[in-house]
């Protein structure tokens, strides 16, 4: 069958229309967040910066002992980040409030993996090493990890760390939410257990949200009316309430849309049924077909003859 | 006028003399009294404390197996577990004060002068510190208001108006009572908040907690009259890291004036590492 120029465009038009129809039928992005996960509520008005959570975390996860003792509070003079040897750290901020003796009131902020409801790291992981569990944990399975470190790039909180010092069997390191401990009945994360002032309240996320709202409502002078982690990146299992604006104490302002929503929508609509590569190569093929006789073939033939 | 003063002075001297005599007498009688106080009943209630029982007569100090009765009571009390109070009456401070006044309760009615703040509820989770000694009567006298600490009361009308902390505050993160503080947090928040507000009393860990350190009597091995260097070396035998840490601190490295030690009335110009003699 001779394919005329007109016929070719007809075929192309029909293919394009059907692809658009299929795309329209493709499901919209859906959250894969577990319905009733565990969570932790960190009340920054209570935290006293004793670093006991760091110590408990180190013990529970059998992490290497730090150079400086956990009793050394001068370490709070510098801002730190969790790394491959520490899953959680406490930073001290002076947001500007002063007490009746004109002393700056510090606010201590504990940082660890937020265990997002729709984690960007899980979405970015191409090997399925990171998974969001029913109990709320963002769980890392080292046996599946290929060490691409996409999770580190994806994380909006910049949490996953990598064992660069270990060339043979490096791992991605981050807070485990004490997965083994909280999987047991009545189990609690190490940091929440040790906290002397219950700055960390452990429980079901839904209960904690109610609790946080109750605390803010009953003490409006002590808290700002925001629960960090309620809506940030679609909600996180770890949430914070504070007496000072979150921007002043090192929290990033983040969208309420889950991070994977945009990337997965783009990804899934572009590559569903492989329509985009088919269409691309179809168009390229069509262009080649349409211009098959336009090229100056004589020169090539001449050259070929000369050889 | 002058006469009156003289008689008063004489009376004062006489009183002091009499009280001194009394103290001396009681001190002389003390061992026999103490022995009489130890009844078999109290001895069986709690296990004896090894340090107290071992009646070593070295250094001329006579050790008896006498135990402070209030401390023994506090120990027993600290180990008690009481049923959990599910509901409580949320009253304002003034209402509480009024209620206590109506019942004729004041800080003078304190049955227990001092507590050991410890509980099997806390021990179930962790055991890092020895019990905190809490001078109940002293704090009550200072605050002169029961309601400051005994903030709510159980709904049960039979319950004590000033119920103990561990009746309402028990395990942390109870499923049915997520808002209820655990015992440990209740203690810490209550104590530290008040200490902060009053600008009085410790707000750091070691102010109240003696750390659960092993008894160093057996661990430290030194000759009878050790030289200062020997003592330091003996410490460093185990605490090598602490020694190295010390070399990075201001105690060792300090050079120059010390405006921040004003209150100590002492100007420190050099740290131990520079020109002090005992910088071994």
Interface residues (C-beta under 8 A of the other chain):
Chain A: X46 X48 X50 X68 X69 X71 X72 X101 X188 X192 X193 X194 X195 X196 X197 X198 X201 X202 X203 X207 X208 X211 X214 X215
Chain B: X125 X126 X172 X173 X175 X178 X179 X181 X182 X184 X185 X188 X189 X192 X199 X203 X205 X241 X245
